[in-house]
Amino acid sequence: MSTAGSAPTAGTPAPAAGTPASGTGTSVSATGPSTPAPGTPAPGRRLVQLYAGLALYGASSALLVAAGLGLEPWNVLHQGLAELTGLSIGAVSIVVGAAVLLLWVPLRQRPGLGTVSNVFVVGLAMDGTLALLPDVRSLALRAPLLLAGIVLNGMATGLYIAARFGPGPRDGLMTGLHRRTGRSIRLMRTGVEAAVVITGFLLGGTIGVGTVLYAVSIGPLAQVFLRWFALPSAPAGSAIVAAGTPERVILRP
C-alpha cells in the first residue's frame, strides 16, 4: 500500500517541476493549461448574447413606437417625458435608466455588467432604429410592426437574461422592493408599472391595444426564448456571473 509522499511506482513518470497537482478533479497537463471544465459558458459567447439582446430590445421598442398602437409600460413613460422635454425617447430611456439605477443604492442591490450596459445600449439602439424606420401611417403596416416588435422584444429578453450578466435597472428595482418590503414580485411589478403607465399617459405617452397585447404575451414569449438561449451553468463564485437574475419579474406579470 502506498503512502503520502512515497516515490512514484515504476513506469509512472513524476510530475514535471512547477506543474501544479490537480486538487479539483480537473486534469493538469505538463505541456499547457488545463482545459476548462465541460459545461462552463464561454465569456465571449455570453458577451455577444448580452449585447445582441440589448440591441434587439432597443430595436423592438422602436418598432412599437413606429407602430403607434401602444407601448410597453416603461416606454409609455419615456415617450411622455420625451414629449415634455423635447429629448429623443432613447435619450429619455437612458436618463430614466440611470435614475432608476441610483435607487438601487438604498435597496442594496448590486449591478452587473448587463445592468449598466442596459442603461445605454437599449436607448441608443432605440434611437438608431427609429432614425432608419420610415413614417408608417397605414394600419395594414402598423399592425405587423406591432406584432414584430412584441415577438422581437420577447426574443431580446430571452437573449440578455440568459447571458446572466445581471438584470436591467428596472427589473432590479422590482426585485429590490420585493426583498425590502416582503411583498410579492408580482405586486411590486404591478404597482411600479401601473404608476409609470399612468404618469406616462398623462404626459402624452401612447396607450393602446399594443400595451395590452404586450402585457399578456411578453411572459410566455420570454419563457420560450429563455429556453432557446439558455447557457450551461457557470461555476459557483464565478466573477463574471451576476447571480439572481430576476426571470420572475419578466415571466410572471
C-alpha positions in Angstrom: 0.0 0.0 0.0 1.5 3.3 -1.0 1.5 6.2 1.5 1.6 10.0 1.0 5.0 11.2 -0.1 6.1 7.8 -1.4 8.1 7.7 -4.6 6.3 7.1 -7.9 5.9 3.5 -8.9 7.9 2.1 -11.7 6.7 3.2 -15.1 4.8 6.2 -13.8 6.5 9.5 -14.7 6.9 12.0 -11.9 5.2 15.4 -12.4 7.3 18.0 -14.1 8.8 20.6 -11.9 6.5 23.6 -11.4 3.4 21.7 -12.6 0.7 22.0 -10.0 -1.2 19.0 -8.9 -4.9 19.0 -9.5 -7.0 19.2 -6.4 -10.3 19.7 -8.1 -10.7 16.7 -10.3 -9.5 18.5 -13.4 -6.5 17.0 -15.1 -3.5 19.3 -15.5 -1.1 18.8 -18.4 2.6 19.4 -18.1 2.5 21.0 -21.6 0.0 23.7 -21.0 -3.0 25.0 -19.0 -5.9 22.7 -18.2 -9.0 22.5 -20.4 -12.0 24.4 -18.9 -14.5 22.2 -17.2 -17.2 21.0 -19.5 -20.5 23.0 -19.2 -18.8 26.3 -18.4 -20.2 29.0 -20.8 -17.6 30.9 -22.8 -17.4 34.6 -21.7 -17.1 35.7 -25.3 -20.4 34.0 -26.3 -22.1 35.4 -23.3 -21.0 38.9 -24.1 -22.2 38.6 -27.7 -25.5 37.3 -26.4 -25.8 40.1 -23.9 -25.2 42.9 -26.3 -27.2 41.3 -29.1 -30.1 41.0 -26.7 -29.9 44.6 -25.5 -29.6 46.0 -29.1 -32.5 43.9 -30.2 -34.5 45.1 -27.2 -34.0 48.7 -28.3 -34.9 47.9 -31.9 -38.0 46.1 -30.8 -39.1 49.1 -28.7 -38.5 51.3 -31.7 -40.9 49.1 -33.8 -43.6 49.6 -31.2 -43.1 53.3 -31.2 -43.3 53.3 -35.0 -46.5 51.2 -35.0 -48.2 53.8 -32.8 -50.7 51.3 -31.4 -49.5 51.3 -27.7 -46.1 50.9 -26.0 -44.8 48.7 -23.2 -45.2 50.3 -19.7 -41.8 52.0 -19.3 -41.8 53.4 -22.8 -45.2 55.0 -22.2 -43.3 57.0 -19.5 -40.3 57.6 -21.7 -42.5 58.8 -24.6 -44.4 61.1 -22.3 -41.2 62.6 -20.9 -39.8 62.9 -24.4 -42.9 65.0 -25.4 -42.4 67.1 -22.3 -38.6 67.7 -22.6 -38.1 67.6 -26.4 -35.4 64.9 -26.0 -35.5 61.7 -28.0 -37.2 58.8 -26.5 -33.9 56.9 -26.5 -32.2 59.7 -24.6 -35.0 59.8 -22.0 -34.7 56.0 -21.6 -31.0 56.4 -20.8 -31.7 59.2 -18.2 -34.6 57.3 -16.6 -32.5 54.1 -16.5 -29.6 55.9 -14.8 -32.1 57.5 -12.3 -33.6 54.1 -11.5 -30.1 52.6 -11.1 -29.5 55.2 -8.3 -32.5 53.8 -6.5 -30.6 50.5 -6.2 -28.3 52.1 -3.6 -30.8 52.3 -0.7 -32.2 48.9 -1.8 -28.7 47.5 -1.5 -28.8 46.0 -5.0 -25.5 45.2 -6.8 -25.5 45.9 -10.5 -23.8 43.7 -13.1 -22.2 44.4 -16.4 -25.6 43.8 -18.0 -27.3 46.3 -15.7 -25.0 49.2 -16.7 -25.0 48.2 -20.3 -28.8 48.1 -20.4 -29.0 51.7 -19.4 -27.1 52.9 -22.5 -27.4 50.2 -25.2 -31.2 50.0 -25.3 -31.7 53.7 -25.6 -29.0 54.1 -28.3 -30.4 51.2 -30.3 -33.9 52.6 -30.0 -33.0 56.0 -31.4 -30.8 54.4 -34.1 -33.6 52.2 -35.3 -36.2 55.0 -35.2 -33.8 57.0 -37.4 -33.9 54.3 -40.0 -37.6 53.5 -40.0 -39.9 55.3 -42.4 -43.0 57.1 -41.3 -45.7 54.4 -41.2 -49.4 55.6 -41.4 -51.3 52.6 -42.8 -52.9 50.3 -40.3 -52.0 47.4 -42.7 -48.3 48.1 -42.0 -48.6 49.3 -38.4 -50.2 46.1 -37.2 -47.4 43.8 -38.5 -44.9 46.3 -37.0 -46.6 45.9 -33.6 -46.5 42.1 -33.7 -42.9 42.0 -34.9 -41.9 44.4 -32.1 -43.5 42.2 -29.4 -42.0 39.0 -30.7 -38.6 40.6 -31.1 -38.9 42.0 -27.6 -39.5 38.5 -26.2 -36.5 37.2 -28.1 -34.3 40.0 -26.9 -35.5 39.5 -23.3 -34.5 35.8 -23.5 -31.1 36.6 -25.0 -29.9 39.2 -22.5 -31.4 37.5 -19.4 -30.0 34.1 -20.3 -26.5 35.7 -20.7 -26.6 36.2 -16.9 -24.7 39.4 -16.6 -27.3 41.0 -14.2 -30.8 42.3 -14.5 -31.9 45.6 -16.1 -32.2 48.5 -13.8 -36.0 48.5 -13.9 -36.2 44.7 -13.2 -33.7 45.0 -10.3 -35.8 47.8 -8.8 -38.8 45.5 -8.6 -36.8 42.6 -7.0 -35.1 45.1 -4.6 -38.5 46.4 -3.5 -39.6 42.8 -3.1 -36.7 42.0 -0.8 -37.0 45.2 1.3 -40.8 45.1 1.7 -41.5 41.4 1.8 -44.3 41.9 -0.8 -44.5 39.6 -3.8 -42.7 40.4 -7.1 -46.0 40.3 -8.9 -47.4 43.1 -6.6 -44.2 45.2 -6.9 -44.2 44.9 -10.7 -47.9 45.7 -11.0 -47.6 48.7 -8.7 -44.5 50.1 -10.3 -45.7 49.6 -13.9 -49.2 51.0 -13.2 -47.5 54.1 -11.8 -45.2 54.6 -14.8 -48.0 53.9 -17.3 -50.4 56.4 -15.7 -47.7 59.1 -15.4 -46.6 58.5 -19.0 -50.1 58.6 -20.3 -50.8 61.9 -18.5 -47.6 63.3 -20.1 -48.6 62.2 -23.6 -47.4 58.6 -23.9 -49.3 56.2 -26.1 -51.5 53.5 -24.6 -53.4 51.2 -26.8 -54.0 47.7 -28.0 -50.3 47.2 -28.2 -49.9 47.9 -24.5 -52.4 45.2 -23.6 -51.1 42.7 -26.1 -47.5 43.2 -24.8 -48.6 42.7 -21.2 -50.3 39.4 -21.9 -47.7 38.0 -24.3 -44.3 39.0 -23.1 -44.2 36.5 -20.3 -44.9 33.4 -22.5 -42.6 34.7 -25.2 -39.7 35.4 -22.9 -40.1 31.9 -21.4 -39.8 30.3 -24.8 -36.7 32.3 -25.8 -35.1 31.8 -22.4 -35.1 28.1 -23.0 -33.8 28.6 -26.6 -30.9 30.7 -25.5 -30.1 29.1 -22.1 -26.4 28.6 -21.4 -24.7 26.0 -19.3 -24.3 26.9 -15.6 -21.2 28.7 -14.7 -19.0 27.5 -11.7 -20.1 28.8 -8.3 -18.4 32.0 -7.4 -17.6 33.0 -10.9 -16.6 36.7 -11.1 -18.4 37.3 -14.4 -21.8 36.0 -13.4 -24.3 38.3 -11.7 -26.3 35.9 -9.6 -30.0 36.3 -9.0 -31.2 37.5 -12.4 -34.9 38.1 -11.8 -36.5 36.0 -14.5 -39.8 36.0 -12.5 -40.1 39.8 -12.9 -40.4 39.2 -16.7 -42.1 35.9 -16.8 -44.8 36.4 -14.1 -46.5 39.7 -14.8 
